[in-house]
Amino acid sequence: MKPSARLVNTSRGPIVVEAALVEALANGQIAGAAVDVFDMDPLPPDHPYRRIDRLLATPHIGYVSRGLYERFYRDTVANIVGWLDAYAPAH
């Protein structure tokens, strides 16, 4: 990767070799990284990701957006209401 590159991994932790990413960031081989998946989750307190510069690490929430939550909760409520209508005894 070029020194101006930024790596983003929101897919699967093991597709990035964590030690190599830490080394690349420490040596300035890449400009930065953002990850929200790890080899071990949650990250241990002494994990290098917790103290390395130019790394944003989040707890697997990279997918979160207002629109996604609105749709998720709307669909969940609709599914519960549908189930109640079909299977719950009438009140």
The first five atom37 places (N, CA, C, CB, O) and aatype in JSON, in Angstrom:
{
  "aatype": [12, 11, 14, 15, 0, 1, 10, 19, 2, 16, 15, 1, 7, 14, 9, 19, 19, 6, 0, 0, 10, 19, 6, 0, 10, 0, 2, 7, 5, 9, 0, 7, 0, 0, 19, 3, 19, 13, 3, 12, 3, 14, 10, 14, 14, 3, 8, 14, 18, 1, 1, 9, 3, 1, 10, 10, 0, 16, 14, 8, 9, 7, 18, 19, 15, 1, 7, 10, 18, 6, 1, 13, 18, 1, 3, 16, 19, 0, 2, 9, 19, 7, 17, 10, 3, 0, 18, 0, 14, 0, 8],
  "atom_mask": [
    [1, 1, 1, 1, 1],
    [1, 1, 1, 1, 1],
    [1, 1, 1, 1, 1],
    [1, 1, 1, 1, 1],
    [1, 1, 1, 1, 1],
    [1, 1, 1, 1, 1],
    [1, 1, 1, 1, 1],
    [1, 1, 1, 1, 1],
    [1, 1, 1, 1, 1],
    [1, 1, 1, 1, 1],
    [1, 1, 1, 1, 1],
    [1, 1, 1, 1, 1],
    [1, 1, 1, 0, 1],
    [1, 1, 1, 1, 1],
    [1, 1, 1, 1, 1],
    [1, 1, 1, 1, 1],
    [1, 1, 1, 1, 1],
    [1, 1, 1, 1, 1],
    [1, 1, 1, 1, 1],
    [1, 1, 1, 1, 1],
    [1, 1, 1, 1, 1],
    [1, 1, 1, 1, 1],
    [1, 1, 1, 1, 1],
    [1, 1, 1, 1, 1],
    [1, 1, 1, 1, 1],
    [1, 1, 1, 1, 1],
    [1, 1, 1, 1, 1],
    [1, 1, 1, 0, 1],
    [1, 1, 1, 1, 1],
    [1, 1, 1, 1, 1],
    [1, 1, 1, 1, 1],
    [1, 1, 1, 0, 1],
    [1, 1, 1, 1, 1],
    [1, 1, 1, 1, 1],
    [1, 1, 1, 1, 1],
    [1, 1, 1, 1, 1],
    [1, 1, 1, 1, 1],
    [1, 1, 1, 1, 1],
    [1, 1, 1, 1, 1],
    [1, 1, 1, 1, 1],
    [1, 1, 1, 1, 1],
    [1, 1, 1, 1, 1],
    [1, 1, 1, 1, 1],
    [1, 1, 1, 1, 1],
    [1, 1, 1, 1, 1],
    [1, 1, 1, 1, 1],
    [1, 1, 1, 1, 1],
    [1, 1, 1, 1, 1],
    [1, 1, 1, 1, 1],
    [1, 1, 1, 1, 1],
    [1, 1, 1, 1, 1],
    [1, 1, 1, 1, 1],
    [1, 1, 1, 1, 1],
    [1, 1, 1, 1, 1],
    [1, 1, 1, 1, 1],
    [1, 1, 1, 1, 1],
    [1, 1, 1, 1, 1],
    [1, 1, 1, 1, 1],
    [1, 1, 1, 1, 1],
    [1, 1, 1, 1, 1],
    [1, 1, 1, 1, 1],
    [1, 1, 1, 0, 1],
    [1, 1, 1, 1, 1],
    [1, 1, 1, 1, 1],
    [1, 1, 1, 1, 1],
    [1, 1, 1, 1, 1],
    [1, 1, 1, 0, 1],
    [1, 1, 1, 1, 1],
    [1, 1, 1, 1, 1],
    [1, 1, 1, 1, 1],
    [1, 1, 1, 1, 1],
    [1, 1, 1, 1, 1],
    [1, 1, 1, 1, 1],
    [1, 1, 1, 1, 1],
    [1, 1, 1, 1, 1],
    [1, 1, 1, 1, 1],
    [1, 1, 1, 1, 1],
    [1, 1, 1, 1, 1],
    [1, 1, 1, 1, 1],
    [1, 1, 1, 1, 1],
    [1, 1, 1, 1, 1],
    [1, 1, 1, 0, 1],
    [1, 1, 1, 1, 1],
    [1, 1, 1, 1, 1],
    [1, 1, 1, 1, 1],
    [1, 1, 1, 1, 1],
    [1, 1, 1, 1, 1],
    [1, 1, 1, 1, 1],
    [1, 1, 1, 1, 1],
    [1, 1, 1, 1, 1],
    [1, 1, 1, 1, 1]
  ],
  "atom_positions": [
    [[0.85, -1.18, 0.0], [0.0, 0.0, 0.0], [0.89, 1.23, 0.0], [-0.97, 0.0, 1.23], [2.01, 1.21, 0.5]],
    [[0.37, 2.32, -0.57], [1.1, 3.57, -0.6], [1.1, 4.21, 0.79], [0.5, 4.54, -1.63], [0.21, 3.94, 1.6]],
    [[2.08, 5.06, 1.07], [2.12, 5.73, 2.38], [0.9, 6.61, 2.65], [3.37, 6.57, 2.47], [0.62, 6.93, 3.8]],
    [[0.19, 7.01, 1.61], [-1.01, 7.84, 1.79], [-2.28, 7.0, 1.96], [-1.18, 8.77, 0.59], [-3.36, 7.54, 2.18]],
    [[-2.15, 5.68, 1.87], [-3.31, 4.79, 1.94], [-3.85, 4.67, 3.36], [-2.95, 3.41, 1.4], [-3.12, 4.8, 4.35]],
    [[-5.15, 4.41, 3.42], [-5.83, 4.12, 4.68], [-6.58, 2.8, 4.52], [-6.8, 5.29, 5.11], [-7.34, 2.62, 3.56]],
    [[-6.38, 1.91, 5.44], [-7.03, 0.61, 5.4], [-8.29, 0.65, 6.24], [-6.07, -0.51, 5.89], [-8.28, 1.17, 7.36]],
    [[-9.38, 0.1, 5.7], [-10.64, 0.0, 6.44], [-11.07, -1.46, 6.4], [-11.74, 0.95, 5.83], [-11.17, -2.05, 5.32]],
    [[-11.31, -2.04, 7.57], [-11.8, -3.41, 7.65], [-13.02, -3.46, 8.56], [-10.7, -4.38, 8.16], [-12.91, -3.31, 9.78]],
    [[-14.18, -3.66, 7.95], [-15.42, -3.85, 8.7], [-16.02, -5.21, 8.37], [-16.43, -2.71, 8.39], [-17.19, -5.47, 8.67]],
    [[-15.23, -6.08, 7.76], [-15.72, -7.36, 7.28], [-15.45, -8.49, 8.26], [-15.09, -7.68, 5.95], [-16.35, -8.94, 8.97]],
    [[-14.21, -8.95, 8.3], [-13.79, -10.05, 9.17], [-12.4, -9.72, 9.7], [-13.8, -11.42, 8.4], [-11.53, -9.29, 8.95]],
    [[-12.2, -9.92, 10.99], [-10.91, -9.62, 11.6], [-9.74, -10.33, 10.96], [0.0, 0.0, 0.0], [-8.75, -9.69, 10.64]],
    [[-9.82, -11.65, 10.77], [-8.65, -12.4, 10.3], [-8.19, -12.08, 8.86], [-8.95, -13.84, 10.39], [-7.14, -12.58, 8.46]],
    [[-8.93, -11.29, 8.09], [-8.42, -10.98, 6.75], [-7.28, -9.97, 6.8], [-9.55, -10.43, 5.88], [-6.58, -9.77, 5.81]],
    [[-7.08, -9.33, 7.95], [-5.95, -8.43, 8.15], [-5.04, -9.05, 9.22], [-6.43, -6.99, 8.57], [-5.51, -9.42, 10.3]],
    [[-3.77, -9.14, 8.91], [-2.81, -9.65, 9.89], [-2.52, -8.5, 10.86], [-1.48, -10.18, 9.19], [-1.85, -7.53, 10.5]],
    [[-3.02, -8.64, 12.07], [-2.96, -7.54, 13.04], [-1.53, -7.06, 13.29], [-3.59, -7.97, 14.35], [-1.28, -5.85, 13.32]],
    [[-0.6, -7.97, 13.47], [0.79, -7.57, 13.73], [1.36, -6.78, 12.56], [1.66, -8.81, 14.0], [2.1, -5.82, 12.76]],
    [[1.02, -7.17, 11.34], [1.51, -6.45, 10.15], [0.89, -5.06, 10.08], [1.18, -7.25, 8.87], [1.57, -4.1, 9.7]],
    [[-0.38, -4.93, 10.43], [-1.02, -3.62, 10.42], [-0.4, -2.71, 11.48], [-2.53, -3.76, 10.66], [-0.14, -1.54, 11.2]],
    [[-0.16, -3.22, 12.66], [0.48, -2.44, 13.72], [1.85, -1.96, 13.25], [0.6, -3.27, 15.03], [2.21, -0.8, 13.44]],
    [[2.61, -2.86, 12.64], [3.94, -2.51, 12.15], [3.87, -1.45, 11.04], [4.67, -3.76, 11.63], [4.64, -0.49, 11.04]],
    [[2.95, -1.62, 10.11], [2.81, -0.66, 9.01], [2.44, 0.72, 9.53], [1.74, -1.14, 8.01], [2.94, 1.73, 9.02]],
    [[1.58, 0.79, 10.53], [1.2, 2.08, 11.11], [2.36, 2.68, 11.9], [-0.03, 1.92, 12.02], [2.62, 3.88, 11.81]],
    [[3.04, 1.87, 12.67], [4.16, 2.35, 13.48], [5.31, 2.87, 12.62], [4.66, 1.24, 14.41], [5.99, 3.82, 13.0]],
    [[5.52, 2.24, 11.47], [6.63, 2.63, 10.58], [6.23, 3.66, 9.54], [7.17, 1.41, 9.89], [7.06, 4.06, 8.72]],
    [[4.98, 4.11, 9.55], [4.52, 5.09, 8.58], [4.37, 4.55, 7.17], [0.0, 0.0, 0.0], [4.38, 5.31, 6.2]],
    [[4.23, 3.23, 7.05], [4.06, 2.63, 5.72], [2.69, 2.93, 5.13], [4.26, 1.13, 5.8], [2.53, 2.95, 3.91]],
    [[1.7, 3.17, 5.98], [0.39, 3.62, 5.54], [-0.04, 4.78, 6.45], [-0.66, 2.45, 5.58], [0.46, 4.94, 7.56]],
    [[-0.97, 5.58, 5.94], [-1.37, 6.8, 6.65], [-2.29, 6.53, 7.84], [-2.06, 7.74, 5.7], [-2.28, 7.29, 8.81]],
    [[-3.07, 5.46, 7.78], [-3.99, 5.21, 8.87], [-4.83, 3.98, 8.61], [0.0, 0.0, 0.0], [-4.74, 3.35, 7.56]],
    [[-5.66, 3.65, 9.6], [-6.52, 2.49, 9.48], [-7.73, 2.67, 10.38], [-5.76, 1.19, 9.84], [-7.68, 3.36, 11.4]],
    [[-8.82, 2.02, 9.97], [-10.04, 1.97, 10.78], [-10.52, 0.52, 10.74], [-11.16, 2.97, 10.25], [-10.7, -0.05, 9.66]],
    [[-10.72, -0.05, 11.9], [-11.16, -1.45, 11.98], [-12.25, -1.57, 13.02], [-9.97, -2.38, 12.33], [-12.22, -0.89, 14.05]],
    [[-13.21, -2.43, 12.76], [-14.21, -2.71, 13.79], [-14.44, -4.21, 13.93], [-15.54, -2.01, 13.46], [-15.46, -4.66, 14.46]],
    [[-13.47, -4.98, 13.46], [-13.46, -6.43, 13.64], [-12.02, -6.82, 13.99], [-13.96, -7.18, 12.35], [-11.07, -6.22, 13.51]],
    [[-11.89, -7.83, 14.82], [-10.59, -8.2, 15.34], [-10.45, -9.72, 15.38], [-10.37, -7.61, 16.74], [-11.44, -10.45, 15.28]],
    [[-9.21, -10.18, 15.54], [-8.99, -11.62, 15.71], [-9.62, -12.09, 17.02], [-7.48, -11.95, 15.7], [-10.17, -13.19, 17.08]],
    [[-9.53, -11.26, 18.05], [-10.1, -11.59, 19.36], [-11.02, -10.45, 19.76], [-8.97, -11.83, 20.43], [-10.62, -9.28, 19.77]],
    [[-12.24, -10.79, 20.1], [-13.22, -9.76, 20.47], [-13.89, -10.16, 21.77], [-14.27, -9.55, 19.34], [-14.43, -11.26, 21.86]],
    [[-13.88, -9.31, 22.78], [-13.35, -7.96, 22.76], [-11.82, -7.94, 22.81], [-13.91, -7.16, 23.92], [-11.18, -8.92, 23.21]],
    [[-11.27, -6.81, 22.4], [-9.82, -6.67, 22.44], [-9.32, -6.74, 23.89], [-9.38, -5.34, 21.79], [-9.91, -6.14, 24.78]],
    [[-8.23, -7.48, 24.11], [-7.65, -7.49, 25.46], [-7.15, -6.09, 25.83], [-6.5, -8.52, 25.54], [-6.8, -5.3, 24.95]],
    [[-7.11, -5.78, 27.11], [-6.67, -4.44, 27.54], [-5.27, -4.06, 27.05], [-6.69, -4.35, 29.03], [-5.0, -2.88, 26.86]],
    [[-4.39, -5.03, 26.85], [-3.03, -4.71, 26.44], [-2.81, -4.81, 24.93], [-2.07, -5.64, 27.14], [-1.66, -4.76, 24.47]],
    [[-3.86, -4.93, 24.15], [-3.73, -5.08, 22.7], [-3.15, -3.79, 22.09], [-5.11, -5.4, 22.06], [-3.54, -2.7, 22.5]],
    [[-2.22, -3.91, 21.13], [-1.61, -2.73, 20.51], [-2.61, -1.79, 19.84], [-0.6, -3.17, 19.5], [-2.37, -0.58, 19.77]],
    [[-3.72, -2.31, 19.36], [-4.73, -1.44, 18.73], [-5.21, -0.35, 19.69], [-5.93, -2.27, 18.24], [-5.63, 0.72, 19.26]],
    [[-5.14, -0.61, 20.97], [-5.64, 0.35, 21.97], [-4.72, 1.54, 22.16], [-5.83, -0.34, 23.29], [-5.12, 2.52, 22.78]],
    [[-3.48, 1.48, 21.64], [-2.56, 2.57, 21.91], [-1.8, 3.07, 20.68], [-1.59, 2.15, 22.94], [-0.95, 3.96, 20.81]],
    [[-2.07, 2.53, 19.51], [-1.32, 2.94, 18.33], [-1.95, 4.18, 17.69], [-1.24, 1.79, 17.32], [-3.18, 4.29, 17.59]],
    [[-1.1, 5.1, 17.26], [-1.58, 6.3, 16.58], [-2.11, 5.96, 15.19], [-0.46, 7.35, 16.48], [-1.72, 4.97, 14.57]],
    [[-3.01, 6.79, 14.71], [-3.57, 6.69, 13.36], [-4.39, 5.42, 13.14], [-2.46, 6.74, 12.35], [-4.51, 4.94, 12.01]],
    [[-4.95, 4.89, 14.23], [-5.83, 3.73, 14.13], [-7.12, 4.01, 14.89], [-5.14, 2.45, 14.68], [-7.1, 4.35, 16.07]],
    [[-8.23, 3.88, 14.19], [-9.55, 3.99, 14.82], [-10.09, 2.58, 14.94], [-10.53, 4.93, 13.99], [-10.29, 1.89, 13.94]],
    [[-10.33, 2.15, 16.16], [-10.87, 0.82, 16.42], [-12.21, 0.97, 17.13], [-9.88, -0.05, 17.26], [-12.29, 1.59, 18.19]],
    [[-13.26, 0.39, 16.55], [-14.59, 0.44, 17.14], [-15.09, -0.99, 17.36], [-15.57, 1.25, 16.23], [-14.62, -1.91, 16.69]],
    [[-16.02, -1.19, 18.28], [-16.49, -2.54, 18.63], [-17.55, -3.1, 17.68], [-17.04, -2.54, 20.02], [-18.69, -3.3, 18.08]],
    [[-17.18, -3.35, 16.44], [-18.04, -3.95, 15.41], [-19.37, -3.21, 15.27], [-18.31, -5.42, 15.74], [-20.44, -3.82, 15.3]],
    [[-19.28, -1.9, 15.13], [-20.48, -1.08, 14.93], [-20.36, -0.22, 13.67], [-20.71, -0.18, 16.15], [-21.08, 0.77, 13.52]],
    [[-19.46, -0.59, 12.76], [-19.25, 0.19, 11.54], [-20.48, 0.26, 10.65], [0.0, 0.0, 0.0], [-20.56, 1.14, 9.79]],
    [[-21.41, -0.63, 10.84], [-22.61, -0.67, 10.01], [-23.7, 0.28, 10.51], [-23.15, -2.08, 9.97], [-24.7, 0.49, 9.82]],
    [[-23.54, 0.85, 11.68], [-24.61, 1.6, 12.33], [-24.87, 2.93, 11.61], [-24.26, 1.86, 13.8], [-23.95, 3.71, 11.34]],
    [[-26.12, 3.15, 11.3], [-26.58, 4.43, 10.77], [-28.02, 4.63, 11.23], [-26.46, 4.48, 9.2], [-28.72, 3.68, 11.58]],
    [[-28.45, 5.85, 11.21], [-29.82, 6.14, 11.64], [-30.84, 5.39, 10.77], [-30.09, 7.66, 11.59], [-31.79, 4.79, 11.28]],
    [[-30.64, 5.44, 9.47], [-31.56, 4.77, 8.55], [-31.63, 3.28, 8.78], [0.0, 0.0, 0.0], [-32.71, 2.69, 8.72]],
    [[-30.49, 2.66, 9.05], [-30.47, 1.22, 9.3], [-31.25, 0.89, 10.56], [-29.03, 0.72, 9.43], [-32.06, -0.04, 10.57]],
    [[-31.03, 1.64, 11.63], [-31.76, 1.38, 12.87], [-33.26, 1.63, 12.7], [-31.22, 2.25, 13.99], [-34.07, 0.87, 13.23]],
    [[-33.64, 2.69, 11.99], [-35.07, 2.94, 11.77], [-35.71, 1.76, 11.05], [-35.27, 4.24, 10.95], [-36.78, 1.31, 11.43]],
    [[-35.05, 1.27, 10.01], [-35.59, 0.14, 9.26], [-35.61, -1.13, 10.12], [-34.77, -0.1, 7.98], [-36.6, -1.85, 10.14]],
    [[-34.52, -1.38, 10.83], [-34.43, -2.59, 11.66], [-35.54, -2.62, 12.69], [-33.06, -2.65, 12.36], [-36.24, -3.63, 12.81]],
    [[-35.73, -1.54, 13.43], [-36.75, -1.54, 14.48], [-38.15, -1.51, 13.89], [-36.55, -0.34, 15.4], [-39.05, -2.15, 14.45]],
    [[-38.37, -0.81, 12.8], [-39.68, -0.82, 12.15], [-40.02, -2.24, 11.71], [-39.7, 0.15, 10.94], [-41.13, -2.72, 11.96]],
    [[-39.07, -2.93, 11.06], [-39.31, -4.3, 10.6], [-39.51, -5.26, 11.78], [-38.15, -4.77, 9.73], [-40.33, -6.17, 11.7]],
    [[-38.76, -5.06, 12.86], [-38.9, -5.92, 14.03], [-40.29, -5.78, 14.63], [-37.84, -5.58, 15.08], [-40.93, -6.78, 14.95]],
    [[-40.75, -4.54, 14.79], [-42.09, -4.31, 15.35], [-43.15, -4.91, 14.42], [-42.35, -2.78, 15.55], [-44.1, -5.53, 14.89]],
    [[-42.99, -4.74, 13.11], [-43.95, -5.3, 12.16], [-43.98, -6.83, 12.26], [-43.61, -4.86, 10.72], [-45.04, -7.43, 12.17]],
    [[-42.83, -7.45, 12.44], [-42.78, -8.91, 12.57], [-43.46, -9.38, 13.86], [-41.32, -9.4, 12.55], [-44.16, -10.39, 13.86]],
    [[-43.26, -8.67, 14.94], [-43.91, -9.03, 16.21], [-45.42, -8.88, 16.1], [-43.37, -8.15, 17.37], [-46.17, -9.76, 16.53]],
    [[-45.88, -7.78, 15.52], [-47.31, -7.55, 15.34], [-47.9, -8.65, 14.44], [-47.58, -6.14, 14.73], [-48.99, -9.16, 14.72]],
    [[-47.19, -9.0, 13.37], [-47.66, -10.06, 12.49], [-47.77, -11.39, 13.2], [0.0, 0.0, 0.0], [-48.74, -12.13, 13.01]],
    [[-46.78, -11.7, 14.03], [-46.81, -12.94, 14.8], [-47.98, -12.91, 15.79], [-45.47, -13.15, 15.54], [-48.71, -13.9, 15.91]],
    [[-48.16, -11.8, 16.5], [-49.26, -11.7, 17.46], [-50.6, -11.86, 16.76], [-49.2, -10.37, 18.2], [-51.49, -12.54, 17.27]],
    [[-50.76, -11.22, 15.61], [-52.01, -11.33, 14.86], [-52.29, -12.78, 14.46], [-51.96, -10.43, 13.61], [-53.44, -13.23, 14.45]],
    [[-51.23, -13.51, 14.12], [-51.41, -14.88, 13.61], [-51.53, -15.91, 14.72], [-50.26, -15.25, 12.71], [-52.26, -16.89, 14.57]],
    [[-50.82, -15.72, 15.83], [-50.7, -16.8, 16.82], [-51.19, -16.48, 18.22], [-49.3, -17.2, 16.91], [-51.52, -17.4, 18.97]],
    [[-51.25, -15.24, 18.59], [-51.65, -14.92, 19.97], [-53.17, -14.97, 20.08], [-51.12, -13.51, 20.4], [-53.88, -14.6, 19.15]],
    [[-53.65, -15.43, 21.23], [-55.1, -15.45, 21.42], [-55.65, -14.03, 21.45], [-55.47, -16.19, 22.73], [-54.98, -13.1, 21.92]],
    [[-56.85, -13.86, 20.95], [-57.48, -12.55, 20.95], [-57.71, -12.09, 22.38], [-58.81, -12.58, 20.16], [-58.04, -12.89, 23.25]],
    [[-57.55, -10.83, 22.59], [-57.74, -10.27, 23.95], [-59.14, -9.78, 24.12], [-56.75, -9.11, 24.23], [-59.5, -9.28, 25.18]]
  ]
}
